[in-house]
């Protein structure tokens, strides 16, 4: 019987080979985990709607970590066990600054995606993440909505300079984290979050809720935002395509995203009947 009671997996750069395509090998490994009653938790910077197609493909239930750790949520039951939203009082000033710096910021609730107007960013959301925006004047946002994350998406030199100025202006009240997706290597996706949000904090809340320890968790990821969980669980696995910084903190380095590294690690340390040493 495996010592691991939960497997936590990043999405972009870890699970997906392209768009929302999951390899046969990865699907088979995750299906076998389900058969053995070992829960799988997706742990992603994505908003809940942008992860829906992945959850559906894998027939995953239970709790998952969204928005880089700002939300722990069961999309089937709609149960939230942790949420750390943006302070609504900050949003008007933040929106004004994005206009001034020539950058686009969208907003997300637990289940909704909001944009000021159609743009190349909404087109990416529609085509790649399979989510449709609700168009709304950001100067008249409803007070009743709980906005968990903003996202600033930039591609030009001028836009990247603008997000740097935005980060400096709101350094004390907002946290920005850079994420990438292999489908758009030249585009930077910045998650705009409440200070203190991290995947590690969200995972601690989830393990406490499930009644297990972090030592009973395997976590697999590729990005800098995955380092806090990779270094705090029983076995942290870095993808072969991860940076040296991510790999240095991992207990094991698996194959890259194009060669189903997720399945390799799961087979090696959980599904294999002959456990092997956890060497880097």
Secondary structure, 3 states (H helix, E strand, C coil): CCCCCEEEECCCCCCEEECCEECHHHHHHHHHHHHCCCEEEEECCCCHHHHHHHHHHHCCCCCEEEHHHCEEEECCCCEEEEECCCCHHHHHHHHHHHHHHCCEEEEECCCCEEECCCCHHHHHHHHCCCCCCEECCHHHCCCCCCCCEEEEEECCHHHHHHHHHHHHHCCCCCEEEEECCHHHCCCEEEEEECCCCCHHHHHHHHHHHHCCCHHHEEEEECCHHHHHHHCCCCEEEECCCCCHHHHHCCCEECCCHHHCHHHHHHHHHHHCCCCCCCCC
